Amino acid sequence: MAAGALRAAVDAQDTTIREARQLLEGVRSEVASFDVARATAESDLTHLAQSCADAVQMSLDTVLADVEA
């Protein structure tokens, strides 16, 4: 009887561990997605800054300041 109870406790822990691993994988996937989005945004910003420099011979920060003024 004690062995059965221990086995049930082990099975419950296994289920908890599996659920935690699935949650962890979901979080890791979300982090990877955010990393891709961040890298894409950085690339877009770099391209925009270069386009700004080519078009108006001013830095993106200078253009932004002029637009805000």
PQR file with spaces between the fields and no chain letter, atoms N, CA, C, O and H, PARSE charges and radii, in Angstrom:
ATOM       1  N    MET     1       0.815   -1.191    0.000 -0.4000 1.5000
ATOM       2  CA   MET     1       0.000    0.000    0.000 -0.0000 2.0000
ATOM       3  C    MET     1       0.862    1.261    0.000  0.5500 1.7000
ATOM       4  O    MET     1       0.561    2.206   -0.730 -0.5500 1.4000
ATOM       5  N    ALA     2       1.914    1.295    0.793 -0.4000 1.5000
ATOM       6  CA   ALA     2       2.798    2.456    0.820 -0.0000 2.0000
ATOM       7  C    ALA     2       3.491    2.623   -0.528  0.5500 1.7000
ATOM       8  O    ALA     2       3.700    3.746   -0.987 -0.5500 1.4000
ATOM       9  H    ALA     2       2.158    0.528    1.385  0.4000 1.0000
ATOM      10  N    ALA     3       3.844    1.522   -1.154 -0.4000 1.5000
ATOM      11  CA   ALA     3       4.494    1.587   -2.469 -0.0000 2.0000
ATOM      12  C    ALA     3       3.535    2.195   -3.495  0.5500 1.7000
ATOM      13  O    ALA     3       3.962    2.977   -4.344 -0.5500 1.4000
ATOM      14  H    ALA     3       3.674    0.609   -0.782  0.4000 1.0000
ATOM      15  N    GLY     4       2.275    1.853   -3.429 -0.4000 1.5000
ATOM      16  CA   GLY     4       1.283    2.413   -4.345 -0.0000 2.0000
ATOM      17  C    GLY     4       1.129    3.905   -4.151  0.5500 1.7000
ATOM      18  O    GLY     4       0.999    4.655   -5.119 -0.5500 1.4000
ATOM      19  H    GLY     4       1.929    1.218   -2.739  0.4000 1.0000
ATOM      20  N    ALA     5       1.145    4.333   -2.911 -0.4000 1.5000
ATOM      21  CA   ALA     5       1.033    5.761   -2.618 -0.0000 2.0000
ATOM      22  C    ALA     5       2.261    6.512   -3.122  0.5500 1.7000
ATOM      23  O    ALA     5       2.149    7.601   -3.685 -0.5500 1.4000
ATOM      24  H    ALA     5       1.251    3.724   -2.125  0.4000 1.0000
ATOM      25  N    LEU     6       3.424    5.921   -2.915 -0.4000 1.5000
ATOM      26  CA   LEU     6       4.647    6.554   -3.412 -0.0000 2.0000
ATOM      27  C    LEU     6       4.643    6.635   -4.943  0.5500 1.7000
ATOM      28  O    LEU     6       5.043    7.639   -5.532 -0.5500 1.4000
ATOM      29  H    LEU     6       3.515    5.036   -2.457  0.4000 1.0000
ATOM      30  N    ARG     7       4.179    5.550   -5.565 -0.4000 1.5000
ATOM      31  CA   ARG     7       4.120    5.541   -7.024 -0.0000 2.0000
ATOM      32  C    ARG     7       3.166    6.636   -7.533  0.5500 1.7000
ATOM      33  O    ARG     7       3.465    7.306   -8.522 -0.5500 1.4000
ATOM      34  H    ARG     7       3.854    4.735   -5.087  0.4000 1.0000
ATOM      35  N    ALA     8       2.056    6.811   -6.880 -0.4000 1.5000
ATOM      36  CA   ALA     8       1.107    7.857   -7.252 -0.0000 2.0000
ATOM      37  C    ALA     8       1.735    9.237   -7.080  0.5500 1.7000
ATOM      38  O    ALA     8       1.532   10.124   -7.909 -0.5500 1.4000
ATOM      39  H    ALA     8       1.813    6.267   -6.077  0.4000 1.0000
ATOM      40  N    ALA     9       2.496    9.416   -6.006 -0.4000 1.5000
ATOM      41  CA   ALA     9       3.169   10.695   -5.779 -0.0000 2.0000
ATOM      42  C    ALA     9       4.210   10.957   -6.866  0.5500 1.7000
ATOM      43  O    ALA     9       4.341   12.085   -7.342 -0.5500 1.4000
ATOM      44  H    ALA     9       2.661    8.695   -5.333  0.4000 1.0000
ATOM      45  N    VAL    10       4.948    9.923   -7.258 -0.4000 1.5000
ATOM      46  CA   VAL    10       5.950   10.059   -8.317 -0.0000 2.0000
ATOM      47  C    VAL    10       5.269   10.405   -9.641  0.5500 1.7000
ATOM      48  O    VAL    10       5.742   11.270  -10.379 -0.5500 1.4000
ATOM      49  H    VAL    10       4.842    9.007   -6.872  0.4000 1.0000
ATOM      50  N    ASP    11       4.172    9.737   -9.936 -0.4000 1.5000
ATOM      51  CA   ASP    11       3.437   10.027  -11.164 -0.0000 2.0000
ATOM      52  C    ASP    11       2.932   11.471  -11.182  0.5500 1.7000
ATOM      53  O    ASP    11       2.972   12.140  -12.215 -0.5500 1.4000
ATOM      54  H    ASP    11       3.788    9.034   -9.337  0.4000 1.0000
ATOM      55  N    ALA    12       2.462   11.935  -10.038 -0.4000 1.5000
ATOM      56  CA   ALA    12       1.988   13.323   -9.946 -0.0000 2.0000
ATOM      57  C    ALA    12       3.143   14.298  -10.184  0.5500 1.7000
ATOM      58  O    ALA    12       2.973   15.305  -10.871 -0.5500 1.4000
ATOM      59  H    ALA    12       2.430   11.391   -9.200  0.4000 1.0000
ATOM      60  N    GLN    13       4.302   14.005   -9.625 -0.4000 1.5000
ATOM      61  CA   GLN    13       5.471   14.857   -9.826 -0.0000 2.0000
ATOM      62  C    GLN    13       5.902   14.844  -11.290  0.5500 1.7000
ATOM      63  O    GLN    13       6.270   15.881  -11.841 -0.5500 1.4000
ATOM      64  H    GLN    13       4.440   13.187   -9.067  0.4000 1.0000
ATOM      65  N    ASP    14       5.856   13.672  -11.917 -0.4000 1.5000
ATOM      66  CA   ASP    14       6.204   13.584  -13.336 -0.0000 2.0000
ATOM      67  C    ASP    14       5.284   14.469  -14.178  0.5500 1.7000
ATOM      68  O    ASP    14       5.734   15.154  -15.096 -0.5500 1.4000
ATOM      69  H    ASP    14       5.557   12.829  -11.469  0.4000 1.0000
ATOM      70  N    THR    15       4.010   14.445  -13.857 -0.4000 1.5000
ATOM      71  CA   THR    15       3.040   15.279  -14.576 -0.0000 2.0000
ATOM      72  C    THR    15       3.361   16.760  -14.369  0.5500 1.7000
ATOM      73  O    THR    15       3.324   17.546  -15.316 -0.5500 1.4000
ATOM      74  H    THR    15       3.644   13.888  -13.112  0.4000 1.0000
ATOM      75  N    THR    16       3.669   17.127  -13.154 -0.4000 1.5000
ATOM      76  CA   THR    16       4.026   18.518  -12.850 -0.0000 2.0000
ATOM      77  C    THR    16       5.277   18.938  -13.616  0.5500 1.7000
ATOM      78  O    THR    16       5.343   20.047  -14.146 -0.5500 1.4000
ATOM      79  H    THR    16       3.699   16.488  -12.385  0.4000 1.0000
ATOM      80  N    ILE    17       6.256   18.060  -13.670 -0.4000 1.5000
ATOM      81  CA   ILE    17       7.504   18.356  -14.381 -0.0000 2.0000
ATOM      82  C    ILE    17       7.242   18.501  -15.873  0.5500 1.7000
ATOM      83  O    ILE    17       7.774   19.414  -16.504 -0.5500 1.4000
ATOM      84  H    ILE    17       6.202   17.159  -13.238  0.4000 1.0000
ATOM      85  N    ARG    18       6.431   17.618  -16.446 -0.4000 1.5000
ATOM      86  CA   ARG    18       6.105   17.719  -17.870 -0.0000 2.0000
ATOM      87  C    ARG    18       5.404   19.035  -18.180  0.5500 1.7000
ATOM      88  O    ARG    18       5.714   19.687  -19.177 -0.5500 1.4000
ATOM      89  H    ARG    18       5.998   16.877  -15.933  0.4000 1.0000
ATOM      90  N    GLU    19       4.474   19.420  -17.343 -0.4000 1.5000
ATOM      91  CA   GLU    19       3.756   20.681  -17.543 -0.0000 2.0000
ATOM      92  C    GLU    19       4.704   21.875  -17.445  0.5500 1.7000
ATOM      93  O    GLU    19       4.598   22.822  -18.224 -0.5500 1.4000
ATOM      94  H    GLU    19       4.222   18.891  -16.533  0.4000 1.0000
ATOM      95  N    ALA    20       5.623   21.827  -16.493 -0.4000 1.5000
ATOM      96  CA   ALA    20       6.592   22.912  -16.331 -0.0000 2.0000
ATOM      97  C    ALA    20       7.511   22.991  -17.545  0.5500 1.7000
ATOM      98  O    ALA    20       7.847   24.086  -17.995 -0.5500 1.4000
ATOM      99  H    ALA    20       5.709   21.057  -15.860  0.4000 1.0000
ATOM     100  N    ARG    21       7.920   21.846  -18.078 -0.4000 1.5000
ATOM     101  CA   ARG    21       8.769   21.838  -19.271 -0.0000 2.0000
ATOM     102  C    ARG    21       8.036   22.412  -20.471  0.5500 1.7000
ATOM     103  O    ARG    21       8.629   23.144  -21.264 -0.5500 1.4000
ATOM     104  H    ARG    21       7.647   20.956  -17.713  0.4000 1.0000
ATOM     105  N    GLN    22       6.758   22.092  -20.617 -0.4000 1.5000
ATOM     106  CA   GLN    22       5.975   22.647  -21.724 -0.0000 2.0000
ATOM     107  C    GLN    22       5.854   24.161  -21.588  0.5500 1.7000
ATOM     108  O    GLN    22       5.964   24.891  -22.573 -0.5500 1.4000
ATOM     109  H    GLN    22       6.277   21.498  -19.973  0.4000 1.0000
ATOM     110  N    LEU    23       5.629   24.624  -20.371 -0.4000 1.5000
ATOM     111  CA   LEU    23       5.551   26.064  -20.130 -0.0000 2.0000
ATOM     112  C    LEU    23       6.886   26.730  -20.448  0.5500 1.7000
ATOM     113  O    LEU    23       6.922   27.793  -21.068 -0.5500 1.4000
ATOM     114  H    LEU    23       5.540   24.031  -19.571  0.4000 1.0000
ATOM     115  N    LEU    24       7.973   26.108  -20.027 -0.4000 1.5000
ATOM     116  CA   LEU    24       9.304   26.645  -20.296 -0.0000 2.0000
ATOM     117  C    LEU    24       9.557   26.722  -21.798  0.5500 1.7000
ATOM     118  O    LEU    24      10.090   27.722  -22.279 -0.5500 1.4000
ATOM     119  H    LEU    24       7.944   25.244  -19.523  0.4000 1.0000
ATOM     120  N    GLU    25       9.192   25.704  -22.532 -0.4000 1.5000
ATOM     121  CA   GLU    25       9.374   25.719  -23.981 -0.0000 2.0000
ATOM     122  C    GLU    25       8.551   26.838  -24.625  0.5500 1.7000
ATOM     123  O    GLU    25       9.001   27.476  -25.577 -0.5500 1.4000
ATOM     124  H    GLU    25       8.759   24.892  -22.141  0.4000 1.0000
ATOM     125  N    GLY    26       7.358   27.070  -24.108 -0.4000 1.5000
ATOM     126  CA   GLY    26       6.539   28.167  -24.616 -0.0000 2.0000
ATOM     127  C    GLY    26       7.193   29.512  -24.373  0.5500 1.7000
ATOM     128  O    GLY    26       7.183   30.381  -25.244 -0.5500 1.4000
ATOM     129  H    GLY    26       6.992   26.552  -23.334  0.4000 1.0000
ATOM     130  N    VAL    27       7.758   29.683  -23.197 -0.4000 1.5000
ATOM     131  CA   VAL    27       8.442   30.936  -22.863 -0.0000 2.0000
ATOM     132  C    VAL    27       9.680   31.103  -23.734  0.5500 1.7000
ATOM     133  O    VAL    27       9.948   32.197  -24.231 -0.5500 1.4000
ATOM     134  H    VAL    27       7.766   28.976  -22.489  0.4000 1.0000
ATOM     135  N    ARG    28      10.433   30.024  -23.920 -0.4000 1.5000
ATOM     136  CA   ARG    28      11.620   30.095  -24.771 -0.0000 2.0000
ATOM     137  C    ARG    28      11.245   30.471  -26.199  0.5500 1.7000
ATOM     138  O    ARG    28      11.943   31.254  -26.843 -0.5500 1.4000
ATOM     139  H    ARG    28      10.215   29.135  -23.516  0.4000 1.0000
ATOM     140  N    SER    29      10.162   29.924  -26.685 -0.4000 1.5000
ATOM     141  CA   SER    29       9.695   30.241  -28.034 -0.0000 2.0000
ATOM     142  C    SER    29       9.321   31.714  -28.140  0.5500 1.7000
ATOM     143  O    SER    29       9.639   32.371  -29.131 -0.5500 1.4000
ATOM     144  H    SER    29       9.595   29.287  -26.162  0.4000 1.0000
ATOM     145  N    GLU    30       8.651   32.225  -27.125 -0.4000 1.5000
ATOM     146  CA   GLU    30       8.267   33.636  -27.120 -0.0000 2.0000
ATOM     147  C    GLU    30       9.495   34.540  -27.073  0.5500 1.7000
ATOM     148  O    GLU    30       9.538   35.568  -27.750 -0.5500 1.4000
ATOM     149  H    GLU    30       8.392   31.691  -26.320  0.4000 1.0000
ATOM     150  N    VAL    31      10.483   34.163  -26.284 -0.4000 1.5000
ATOM     151  CA   VAL    31      11.728   34.938  -26.199 -0.0000 2.0000
ATOM     152  C    VAL    31      12.422   34.952  -27.559  0.5500 1.7000
ATOM     153  O    VAL    31      12.909   35.993  -28.000 -0.5500 1.4000
ATOM     154  H    VAL    31      10.448   33.328  -25.734  0.4000 1.0000
ATOM     155  N    ALA    32      12.466   33.805  -28.218 -0.4000 1.5000
ATOM     156  CA   ALA    32      13.090   33.734  -29.542 -0.0000 2.0000
ATOM     157  C    ALA    32      12.347   34.638  -30.520  0.5500 1.7000
ATOM     158  O    ALA    32      12.968   35.310  -31.342 -0.5500 1.4000
ATOM     159  H    ALA    32      12.070   32.959  -27.860  0.4000 1.0000
ATOM     160  N    SER    33      11.033   34.655  -30.432 -0.4000 1.5000
ATOM     161  CA   SER    33      10.238   35.515  -31.306 -0.0000 2.0000
ATOM     162  C    SER    33      10.545   36.990  -31.043  0.5500 1.7000
ATOM     163  O    SER    33      10.664   37.777  -31.982 -0.5500 1.4000
ATOM     164  H    SER    33      10.528   34.109  -29.764  0.4000 1.0000
ATOM     165  N    PHE    34      10.672   37.361  -29.783 -0.4000 1.5000
ATOM     166  CA   PHE    34      11.020   38.738  -29.441 -0.0000 2.0000
ATOM     167  C    PHE    34      12.424   39.094  -29.917  0.5500 1.7000
ATOM     168  O    PHE    34      12.662   40.221  -30.350 -0.5500 1.4000
ATOM     169  H    PHE    34      10.575   36.722  -29.020  0.4000 1.0000
ATOM     170  N    ASP    35      13.356   38.144  -29.840 -0.4000 1.5000
ATOM     171  CA   ASP    35      14.713   38.393  -30.323 -0.0000 2.0000
ATOM     172  C    ASP    35      14.714   38.675  -31.824  0.5500 1.7000
ATOM     173  O    ASP    35      15.416   39.570  -32.294 -0.5500 1.4000
ATOM     174  H    ASP    35      13.163   37.228  -29.488  0.4000 1.0000
ATOM     175  N    VAL    36      13.929   37.912  -32.566 -0.4000 1.5000
ATOM     176  CA   VAL    36      13.826   38.141  -34.013 -0.0000 2.0000
ATOM     177  C    VAL    36      13.216   39.511  -34.279  0.5500 1.7000
ATOM     178  O    VAL    36      13.696   40.247  -35.141 -0.5500 1.4000
ATOM     179  H    VAL    36      13.359   37.185  -32.185  0.4000 1.0000
ATOM     180  N    ALA    37      12.166   39.856  -33.549 -0.4000 1.5000
ATOM     181  CA   ALA    37      11.521   41.159  -33.728 -0.0000 2.0000
ATOM     182  C    ALA    37      12.486   42.295  -33.393  0.5500 1.7000
ATOM     183  O    ALA    37      12.516   43.310  -34.090 -0.5500 1.4000
ATOM     184  H    ALA    37      11.776   39.259  -32.849  0.4000 1.0000
ATOM     185  N    ARG    38      13.262   42.131  -32.345 -0.4000 1.5000
ATOM     186  CA   ARG    38      14.241   43.165  -31.964 -0.0000 2.0000
ATOM     187  C    ARG    38      15.304   43.318  -33.043  0.5500 1.7000
ATOM     188  O    ARG    38      15.649   44.438  -33.420 -0.5500 1.4000
ATOM     189  H    ARG    38      13.238   41.307  -31.779  0.4000 1.0000
ATOM     190  N    ALA    39      15.820   42.214  -33.538 -0.4000 1.5000
ATOM     191  CA   ALA    39      16.847   42.268  -34.576 -0.0000 2.0000
ATOM     192  C    ALA    39      16.291   42.909  -35.848  0.5500 1.7000
ATOM     193  O    ALA    39      16.982   43.684  -36.510 -0.5500 1.4000
ATOM     194  H    ALA    39      15.539   41.304  -33.232  0.4000 1.0000
ATOM     195  N    THR    40      15.060   42.590  -36.182 -0.4000 1.5000
ATOM     196  CA   THR    40      14.425   43.187  -37.354 -0.0000 2.0000
ATOM     197  C    THR    40      14.265   44.690  -37.168  0.5500 1.7000
ATOM     198  O    THR    40      14.542   45.464  -38.085 -0.5500 1.4000
ATOM     199  H    THR    40      14.499   41.960  -35.645  0.4000 1.0000
ATOM     200  N    ALA    41      13.823   45.103  -35.993 -0.4000 1.5000
ATOM     201  CA   ALA    41      13.649   46.539  -35.719 -0.0000 2.0000
ATOM     202  C    ALA    41      14.987   47.269  -35.768  0.5500 1.7000
ATOM     203  O    ALA    41      15.068   48.377  -36.297 -0.5500 1.4000
ATOM     204  H    ALA    41      13.597   44.475  -35.249  0.4000 1.0000
ATOM     205  N    GLU    42      16.032   46.660  -35.225 -0.4000 1.5000
ATOM     206  CA   GLU    42      17.353   47.297  -35.276 -0.0000 2.0000
ATOM     207  C    GLU    42      17.831   47.438  -36.716  0.5500 1.7000
ATOM     208  O    GLU    42      18.396   48.465  -37.092 -0.5500 1.4000
ATOM     209  H    GLU    42      15.967   45.759  -34.795  0.4000 1.0000
ATOM     210  N    SER    43      17.604   46.411  -37.513 -0.4000 1.5000
ATOM     211  CA   SER    43      17.996   46.458  -38.920 -0.0000 2.0000
ATOM     212  C    SER    43      17.206   47.527  -39.669  0.5500 1.7000
ATOM     213  O    SER    43      17.764   48.278  -40.469 -0.5500 1.4000
ATOM     214  H    SER    43      17.146   45.576  -37.208  0.4000 1.0000
ATOM     215  N    ASP    44      15.914   47.588  -39.403 -0.4000 1.5000
ATOM     216  CA   ASP    44      15.075   48.612  -40.042 -0.0000 2.0000
ATOM     217  C    ASP    44      15.534   50.015  -39.659  0.5500 1.7000
ATOM     218  O    ASP    44      15.581   50.911  -40.502 -0.5500 1.4000
ATOM     219  H    ASP    44      15.461   46.978  -38.753  0.4000 1.0000
ATOM     220  N    LEU    45      15.870   50.201  -38.395 -0.4000 1.5000
ATOM     221  CA   LEU    45      16.318   51.516  -37.939 -0.0000 2.0000
ATOM     222  C    LEU    45      17.647   51.891  -38.579  0.5500 1.7000
ATOM     223  O    LEU    45      17.848   53.043  -38.962 -0.5500 1.4000
ATOM     224  H    LEU    45      15.832   49.473  -37.710  0.4000 1.0000
ATOM     225  N    THR    46      18.542   50.939  -38.695 -0.4000 1.5000
ATOM     226  CA   THR    46      19.828   51.202  -39.346 -0.0000 2.0000
ATOM     227  C    THR    46      19.611   51.584  -40.807  0.5500 1.7000
ATOM     228  O    THR    46      20.233   52.519  -41.311 -0.5500 1.4000
ATOM     229  H    THR    46      18.379   50.004  -38.383  0.4000 1.0000
ATOM     230  N    HIS    47      18.733   50.861  -41.476 -0.4000 1.5000
ATOM     231  CA   HIS    47      18.430   51.167  -42.879 -0.0000 2.0000
ATOM     232  C    HIS    47      17.793   52.554  -43.008  0.5500 1.7000
ATOM     233  O    HIS    47      18.138   53.320  -43.908 -0.5500 1.4000
ATOM     234  H    HIS    47      18.227   50.101  -41.067  0.4000 1.0000
ATOM     235  N    LEU    48      16.872   52.868  -42.111 -0.4000 1.5000
ATOM     236  CA   LEU    48      16.235   54.182  -42.132 -0.0000 2.0000
ATOM     237  C    LEU    48      17.257   55.296  -41.912  0.5500 1.7000
ATOM     238  O    LEU    48      17.209   56.325  -42.585 -0.5500 1.4000
ATOM     239  H    LEU    48      16.591   52.246  -41.379  0.4000 1.0000
ATOM     240  N    ALA    49      18.171   55.095  -40.980 -0.4000 1.5000
ATOM     241  CA   ALA    49      19.198   56.111  -40.716 -0.0000 2.0000
ATOM     242  C    ALA    49      20.078   56.314  -41.943  0.5500 1.7000
ATOM     243  O    ALA    49      20.432   57.445  -42.278 -0.5500 1.4000
ATOM     244  H    ALA    49      18.210   54.259  -40.433  0.4000 1.0000
ATOM     245  N    GLN    50      20.432   55.216  -42.615 -0.4000 1.5000
ATOM     246  CA   GLN    50      21.259   55.334  -43.817 -0.0000 2.0000
ATOM     247  C    GLN    50      20.495   56.019  -44.945  0.5500 1.7000
ATOM     248  O    GLN    50      21.049   56.851  -45.665 -0.5500 1.4000
ATOM     249  H    GLN    50      20.145   54.298  -42.343  0.4000 1.0000
ATOM     250  N    SER    51      19.232   55.667  -45.092 -0.4000 1.5000
ATOM     251  CA   SER    51      18.397   56.307  -46.122 -0.0000 2.0000
ATOM     252  C    SER    51      18.260   57.799  -45.860  0.5500 1.7000
ATOM     253  O    SER    51      18.287   58.606  -46.789 -0.5500 1.4000
ATOM     254  H    SER    51      18.782   54.992  -44.508  0.4000 1.0000
ATOM     255  N    CYS    52      18.114   58.158  -44.599 -0.4000 1.5000
ATOM     256  CA   CYS    52      17.993   59.565  -44.216 -0.0000 2.0000
ATOM     257  C    CYS    52      19.289   60.302  -44.556  0.5500 1.7000
ATOM     258  O    CYS    52      19.257   61.400  -45.112 -0.5500 1.4000
ATOM     259  H    CYS    52      18.092   57.502  -43.844  0.4000 1.0000
ATOM     260  N    ALA    53      20.413   59.700  -44.224 -0.4000 1.5000
ATOM     261  CA   ALA    53      21.701   60.326  -44.511 -0.0000 2.0000
ATOM     262  C    ALA    53      21.891   60.490  -46.016  0.5500 1.7000
ATOM     263  O    ALA    53      22.396   61.518  -46.467 -0.5500 1.4000
ATOM     264  H    ALA    53      20.439   58.808  -43.773  0.4000 1.0000
ATOM     265  N    ASP    54      21.495   59.491  -46.793 -0.4000 1.5000
ATOM     266  CA   ASP    54      21.635   59.563  -48.246 -0.0000 2.0000
ATOM     267  C    ASP    54      20.717   60.625  -48.849  0.5500 1.7000
ATOM     268  O    ASP    54      21.122   61.352  -49.755 -0.5500 1.4000
ATOM     269  H    ASP    54      21.085   58.655  -46.427  0.4000 1.0000
ATOM     270  N    ALA    55      19.489   60.717  -48.352 -0.4000 1.5000
ATOM     271  CA   ALA    55      18.485   61.597  -48.958 -0.0000 2.0000
ATOM     272  C    ALA    55      18.679   63.058  -48.591  0.5500 1.7000
ATOM     273  O    ALA    55      18.566   63.931  -49.451 -0.5500 1.4000
ATOM     274  H    ALA    55      19.160   60.126  -47.615  0.4000 1.0000
ATOM     275  N    VAL    56      18.968   63.338  -47.326 -0.4000 1.5000
ATOM     276  CA   VAL    56      19.021   64.742  -46.888 -0.0000 2.0000
ATOM     277  C    VAL    56      20.358   65.140  -46.265  0.5500 1.7000
ATOM     278  O    VAL    56      20.512   66.257  -45.771 -0.5500 1.4000
ATOM     279  H    VAL    56      19.060   62.629  -46.627  0.4000 1.0000
ATOM     280  N    GLN    57      21.315   64.225  -46.292 -0.4000 1.5000
ATOM     281  CA   GLN    57      22.649   64.466  -45.732 -0.0000 2.0000
ATOM     282  C    GLN    57      22.602   64.957  -44.290  0.5500 1.7000
ATOM     283  O    GLN    57      23.388   65.810  -43.878 -0.5500 1.4000
ATOM     284  H    GLN    57      21.189   63.318  -46.694  0.4000 1.0000
ATOM     285  N    MET    58      21.664   64.401  -43.540 -0.4000 1.5000
ATOM     286  CA   MET    58      21.549   64.713  -42.111 -0.0000 2.0000
ATOM     287  C    MET    58      21.318   63.402  -41.363  0.5500 1.7000
ATOM     288  O    MET    58      20.807   62.431  -41.920 -0.5500 1.4000
ATOM     289  H    MET    58      21.025   63.708  -43.874  0.4000 1.0000
ATOM     290  N    SER    59      21.703   63.399  -40.101 -0.4000 1.5000
ATOM     291  CA   SER    59      21.478   62.197  -39.293 -0.0000 2.0000
ATOM     292  C    SER    59      19.993   62.055  -38.970  0.5500 1.7000
ATOM     293  O    SER    59      19.236   63.025  -39.012 -0.5500 1.4000
ATOM     294  H    SER    59      22.118   64.188  -39.648  0.4000 1.0000
ATOM     295  N    LEU    60      19.608   60.868  -38.657 -0.4000 1.5000
ATOM     296  CA   LEU    60      18.217   60.610  -38.297 -0.0000 2.0000
ATOM     297  C    LEU    60      17.823   61.412  -37.059  0.5500 1.7000
ATOM     298  O    LEU    60      16.702   61.913  -36.977 -0.5500 1.4000
ATOM     299  H    LEU    60      20.223   60.080  -38.622  0.4000 1.0000
ATOM     300  N    ASP    61      18.731   61.535  -36.103 -0.4000 1.5000
ATOM     301  CA   ASP    61      18.440   62.319  -34.895 -0.0000 2.0000
ATOM     302  C    ASP    61      18.197   63.793  -35.232  0.5500 1.7000
ATOM     303  O    ASP    61      17.314   64.430  -34.658 -0.5500 1.4000
ATOM     304  H    ASP    61      19.642   61.128  -36.170  0.4000 1.0000
ATOM     305  N    THR    62      18.986   64.327  -36.162 -0.4000 1.5000
ATOM     306  CA   THR    62      18.812   65.720  -36.566 -0.0000 2.0000
ATOM     307  C    THR    62      17.470   65.918  -37.263  0.5500 1.7000
ATOM     308  O    THR    62      16.760   66.889  -36.999 -0.5500 1.4000
ATOM     309  H    THR    62      19.704   63.810  -36.628  0.4000 1.0000
ATOM     310  N    VAL    63      17.131   64.991  -38.153 -0.4000 1.5000
ATOM     311  CA   VAL    63      15.855   65.080  -38.841 -0.0000 2.0000
ATOM     312  C    VAL    63      14.706   64.984  -37.849  0.5500 1.7000
ATOM     313  O    VAL    63      13.735   65.734  -37.948 -0.5500 1.4000
ATOM     314  H    VAL    63      17.708   64.203  -38.367  0.4000 1.0000
ATOM     315  N    LEU    64      14.808   64.072  -36.900 -0.4000 1.5000
ATOM     316  CA   LEU    64      13.774   63.922  -35.872 -0.0000 2.0000
ATOM     317  C    LEU    64      13.616   65.215  -35.084  0.5500 1.7000
ATOM     318  O    LEU    64      12.492   65.646  -34.826 -0.5500 1.4000
ATOM     319  H    LEU    64      15.596   63.462  -36.819  0.4000 1.0000
ATOM     320  N    ALA    65      14.716   65.833  -34.701 -0.4000 1.5000
ATOM     321  CA   ALA    65      14.656   67.093  -33.959 -0.0000 2.0000
ATOM     322  C    ALA    65      14.002   68.189  -34.797  0.5500 1.7000
ATOM     323  O    ALA    65      13.225   68.992  -34.280 -0.5500 1.4000
ATOM     324  H    ALA    65      15.629   65.483  -34.910  0.4000 1.0000
ATOM     325  N    ASP    66      14.318   68.220  -36.087 -0.4000 1.5000
ATOM     326  CA   ASP    66      13.710   69.216  -36.974 -0.0000 2.0000
ATOM     327  C    ASP    66      12.210   68.982  -37.115  0.5500 1.7000
ATOM     328  O    ASP    66      11.429   69.934  -37.123 -0.5500 1.4000
ATOM     329  H    ASP    66      14.949   67.568  -36.506  0.4000 1.0000
ATOM     330  N    VAL    67      11.811   67.732  -37.225 -0.4000 1.5000
ATOM     331  CA   VAL    67      10.386   67.408  -37.366 -0.0000 2.0000
ATOM     332  C    VAL    67       9.634   67.772  -36.093  0.5500 1.7000
ATOM     333  O    VAL    67       8.524   68.302  -36.155 -0.5500 1.4000
ATOM     334  H    VAL    67      12.446   66.959  -37.218  0.4000 1.0000
ATOM     335  N    GLU    68      10.232   67.489  -34.946 -0.4000 1.5000
ATOM     336  CA   GLU    68       9.572   67.814  -33.672 -0.0000 2.0000
ATOM     337  C    GLU    68       9.452   69.308  -33.455  0.5500 1.7000
ATOM     338  O    GLU    68       8.542   69.760  -32.760 -0.5500 1.4000
ATOM     339  H    GLU    68      11.133   67.058  -34.896  0.4000 1.0000
ATOM     340  N    ALA    69      10.363   70.091  -34.044 -0.4000 1.5000
ATOM     341  CA   ALA    69      10.350   71.547  -33.843 -0.0000 2.0000
ATOM     342  C    ALA    69       9.354   72.242  -34.704  0.5500 1.7000
ATOM     343  O    ALA    69       9.232   73.466  -34.642 -0.5500 1.4000
ATOM     344  H    ALA    69      11.102   69.724  -34.609  0.4000 1.0000
